[in-house]
Amino acid sequence: MRHFSFSILVVLLLLMVGKAVAQPTLYLEPRLGYGSFSMKHMQEFQQTLMDGILVDAEATDEFGAYFQFGLNVVGYLSEHSRAGLFLERGSTGGRVIYEDYSGEIRYDSFVSYNALGLLYYIQKPFGAGPLHWVAGAETNFFMSRLKVAGYTRIYESSDSSEEKFNSFGLGLKPYLGLQYPVRNFPVQLTLGYLASMNGPFHVPGNPDHYLVRNHNNDKLTPNWSGVRLNLSVSIPISR
């Protein structure tokens, strides 16, 4: 079912690109974003790790807000509407650590995603000036990865381990913003909220072997939902 849904998304993206190319102008839009994440399950997973260490461990990083990077391919649908596709990558992480004179115990949990999706927005001018307001939405397919790296050192002996897990999900982000030309390149600043729904982290290729986040064996899932601030610049590549 997951592969079927992904295939449908790819077909829709290709159709969107074909329509965009037929329009007078096609743009590439590099984008930089910053935003928060709703990683309550990941924080609960951290607490379970600390309980397993059986010493006074501390969570020094707890999946905080971080940057996202992406690229849009956008074409005209009409004078005021644009549509296209985008790729985006984001990440966050957490660390649990305990240290004393005899050694160290550390668990690093690095969570990242690659998103492939569709976008649509309208833009209209404020009065007769060059400033435009923007309203739009993005929908995407998430491919998330969790890497858990453990490190233990007792006096001169040390050991390390690393495990990787995958998760898949969907997201929707409505947003509002402003656009202003800088040296004839439209620069866009938007603020929106990403709502996401994700499956559990599981062993790659084996979704029945999933991670749990607590002693009740509840499934561990990422949640990329949160406020997003994005800055992008439009570079024409076709006329």
Secondary structure in CASP SS format (residue, H / E / C, confidence):
PFRMAT SS
TARGET T0000
AUTHOR 0000-0000-0000
METHOD secondary structure of the structure
MODEL  1
M C 1.00
R H 1.00
H H 1.00
F H 1.00
S H 1.00
F H 1.00
S H 1.00
I H 1.00
L H 1.00
V H 1.00
V H 1.00
L H 1.00
L H 1.00
L H 1.00
L H 1.00
M H 1.00
V H 1.00
G H 1.00
K H 1.00
A H 1.00
V H 1.00
A C 1.00
Q C 1.00
P C 1.00
T C 1.00
L E 1.00
Y E 1.00
L E 1.00
E E 1.00
P E 1.00
R E 1.00
L E 1.00
G E 1.00
Y E 1.00
G E 1.00
S C 1.00
F C 1.00
S C 1.00
M C 1.00
K H 1.00
H H 1.00
M H 1.00
Q H 1.00
E H 1.00
F H 1.00
Q H 1.00
Q H 1.00
T H 1.00
L H 1.00
M H 1.00
D H 1.00
G H 1.00
I H 1.00
L C 1.00
V C 1.00
D C 1.00
A C 1.00
E E 1.00
A E 1.00
T E 1.00
D E 1.00
E E 1.00
F C 1.00
G C 1.00
A C 1.00
Y E 1.00
F E 1.00
Q E 1.00
F E 1.00
G E 1.00
L E 1.00
N E 1.00
V E 1.00
V E 1.00
G E 1.00
Y E 1.00
L C 1.00
S C 1.00
E C 1.00
H C 1.00
S E 1.00
R E 1.00
A E 1.00
G E 1.00
L E 1.00
F E 1.00
L E 1.00
E E 1.00
R E 1.00
G E 1.00
S E 1.00
T E 1.00
G E 1.00
G E 1.00
R E 1.00
V E 1.00
I E 1.00
Y E 1.00
E E 1.00
D E 1.00
Y C 1.00
S C 1.00
G E 1.00
E E 1.00
I E 1.00
R E 1.00
Y E 1.00
D E 1.00
S E 1.00
F E 1.00
V E 1.00
S E 1.00
Y E 1.00
N E 1.00
A E 1.00
L E 1.00
G E 1.00
L E 1.00
L E 1.00
Y E 1.00
Y E 1.00
I E 1.00
Q E 1.00
K E 1.00
P E 1.00
F C 1.00
G C 1.00
A C 1.00
G C 1.00
P C 1.00
L C 1.00
H E 1.00
W E 1.00
V E 1.00
A E 1.00
G E 1.00
A E 1.00
E E 1.00
T E 1.00
N E 1.00
F E 1.00
F E 1.00
M E 1.00
S E 1.00
R E 1.00
L E 1.00
K E 1.00
V E 1.00
A E 1.00
G E 1.00
Y E 1.00
T E 1.00
R E 1.00
I E 1.00
Y C 1.00
E C 1.00
S E 1.00
S E 1.00
D E 1.00
S E 1.00
S E 1.00
E E 1.00
E E 1.00
K E 1.00
F E 1.00
N E 1.00
S E 1.00
F E 1.00
G E 1.00
L E 1.00
G E 1.00
L E 1.00
K E 1.00
P E 1.00
Y E 1.00
L E 1.00
G E 1.00
L E 1.00
Q E 1.00
Y E 1.00
P E 1.00
V E 1.00
R C 1.00
N C 1.00
F E 1.00
P E 1.00
V E 1.00
Q E 1.00
L E 1.00
T E 1.00
L E 1.00
G E 1.00
Y E 1.00
L E 1.00
A E 1.00
S E 1.00
M E 1.00
N E 1.00
G C 1.00
P C 1.00
F C 1.00
H E 1.00
V E 1.00
P C 1.00
G C 1.00
N E 1.00
P E 1.00
D E 1.00
H E 1.00
Y E 1.00
L C 1.00
V E 1.00
R C 1.00
N C 1.00
H C 1.00
N C 1.00
N C 1.00
D C 1.00
K E 1.00
L C 1.00
T C 1.00
P C 1.00
N C 1.00
W C 1.00
S C 1.00
G E 1.00
V E 1.00
R E 1.00
L E 1.00
N E 1.00
L E 1.00
S E 1.00
V E 1.00
S C 1.00
I E 1.00
P E 1.00
I E 1.00
S E 1.00
R C 1.00
END
